[in-house]
Amino acid sequence: ASPFWLSMSQGGDRLRMDAIWIDWSGTGKDQLAYYTDFWETLMGEGMDCRLHWGKRMPSPGDRVSKTVTYDLGYLKSVYPMLDKWLELRRENDPDNIFLSEYWAKYFEIESDWDMC
């Protein structure tokens, strides 16, 4: 268990699985299909799956199973302290100096990136 709010193991013990894609051909072909199989299985109804923040994740808004869309609502459902973290992020970075376009999309934060 971890006390850190956005840790995969915050709030209790977790099972960790590392799905790794190695593309010896260099084409990247079928990478999305490979991960989609894992996401569909691990993010089904009633599953409390937390993906590693620094690894391959579905794009914001992707439907990852019959019942789950990978969006801010899903992230809040599996990270109970995410609202508090987003509040602190907003307080400490009101001008979004440390916000990238990538994370603005995942956390549904309006920023100047939206104008690009």
C-alpha positions as CSV (number, residue, x, y, z in Angstrom):
1,A,0.0,0.0,0.0
2,S,1.1,3.5,-0.7
3,P,0.1,6.8,0.9
4,F,0.7,8.8,-2.3
5,W,-2.6,9.9,-3.9
6,L,-1.8,9.0,-7.5
7,S,0.1,5.8,-6.8
8,M,-1.2,2.6,-8.3
9,S,-1.1,1.1,-4.9
10,Q,-2.7,4.0,-2.9
11,G,-5.3,2.8,-0.4
12,G,-4.3,-0.9,-0.4
13,D,-2.4,-3.7,-1.9
14,R,-2.5,-4.2,-5.6
15,L,-1.5,-6.8,-8.2
16,R,0.9,-5.4,-10.8
17,M,1.0,-6.7,-14.3
18,D,3.5,-5.4,-16.9
19,A,2.2,-5.8,-20.4
20,I,5.2,-5.0,-22.6
21,W,5.2,-4.5,-26.4
22,I,8.4,-5.2,-28.3
23,D,8.3,-4.6,-32.0
24,W,11.2,-6.3,-33.6
25,S,10.0,-5.3,-37.0
26,G,9.9,-1.5,-36.2
27,T,6.5,-1.1,-37.8
28,G,4.4,-0.6,-34.7
29,K,1.8,-2.7,-36.3
30,D,-0.9,-4.1,-34.0
31,Q,0.4,-2.3,-30.9
32,L,-3.0,-0.9,-30.1
33,A,-4.7,-4.2,-30.6
34,Y,-2.2,-5.8,-28.2
35,Y,-2.9,-3.4,-25.4
36,T,-6.6,-3.2,-26.1
37,D,-6.9,-6.9,-25.2
38,F,-5.4,-6.2,-21.8
39,W,-7.4,-3.0,-21.2
40,E,-10.7,-4.8,-22.1
41,T,-10.0,-7.6,-19.6
42,L,-8.6,-5.5,-16.8
43,M,-11.0,-2.6,-17.0
44,G,-14.2,-4.5,-17.2
45,E,-17.2,-3.8,-15.0
46,G,-16.3,-3.9,-11.3
47,M,-12.6,-3.9,-11.9
48,D,-10.4,-1.3,-10.1
49,C,-7.6,-1.1,-12.7
50,R,-5.0,1.6,-12.4
51,L,-2.6,1.9,-15.3
52,H,1.0,3.1,-14.8
53,W,1.1,6.9,-15.5
54,G,4.3,6.6,-17.5
55,K,3.4,3.6,-19.7
56,R,1.0,3.1,-22.6
57,M,-2.5,4.2,-21.7
58,P,-5.7,4.5,-23.8
59,S,-6.3,7.9,-25.2
60,P,-8.7,10.1,-23.3
61,G,-12.3,9.1,-24.3
62,D,-11.4,5.7,-25.6
63,R,-13.9,3.0,-25.0
64,V,-11.8,0.2,-23.3
65,S,-14.5,-2.3,-22.5
66,K,-18.2,-2.8,-22.9
67,T,-18.9,-0.7,-19.8
68,V,-15.8,1.6,-19.4
69,T,-14.6,4.7,-21.2
70,Y,-11.1,5.8,-20.2
71,D,-11.8,9.4,-19.2
72,L,-11.6,11.7,-16.2
73,G,-14.7,10.0,-14.7
74,Y,-13.0,6.6,-14.8
75,L,-9.8,8.0,-13.4
76,K,-11.7,9.6,-10.5
77,S,-13.4,6.3,-9.8
78,V,-10.2,4.4,-9.4
79,Y,-8.1,7.2,-7.8
80,P,-10.3,8.5,-4.8
81,M,-7.9,11.4,-4.1
82,L,-7.8,12.7,-7.7
83,D,-10.2,15.5,-7.1
84,K,-8.1,16.8,-4.2
85,W,-4.9,16.4,-6.3
86,L,-6.5,18.4,-9.2
87,E,-7.6,21.1,-6.7
88,L,-4.0,21.4,-5.4
89,R,-2.6,21.4,-8.9
90,R,-5.0,24.2,-9.8
91,E,-4.1,26.2,-6.7
92,N,-0.3,25.8,-7.2
93,D,-0.3,26.2,-11.0
94,P,-3.2,28.6,-11.8
95,D,-1.6,29.6,-15.1
96,N,-0.9,26.1,-16.2
97,I,2.9,26.7,-16.5
98,F,3.6,23.0,-15.6
99,L,0.8,21.6,-17.6
100,S,1.4,19.8,-20.9
101,E,-1.1,19.3,-23.7
102,Y,-0.9,15.6,-23.0
103,W,-2.0,15.9,-19.4
104,A,-4.5,18.7,-20.1
105,K,-6.4,16.1,-22.2
106,Y,-6.3,13.3,-19.6
107,F,-7.4,15.6,-16.8
108,E,-9.9,17.6,-19.0
109,I,-8.2,20.9,-18.1
110,E,-8.9,23.9,-20.3
111,S,-5.7,25.7,-21.3
112,D,-4.1,27.6,-24.0
113,W,-3.2,24.2,-25.6
114,D,-6.9,24.0,-26.6
115,M,-6.3,27.0,-28.9
116,C,-3.4,25.5,-30.7
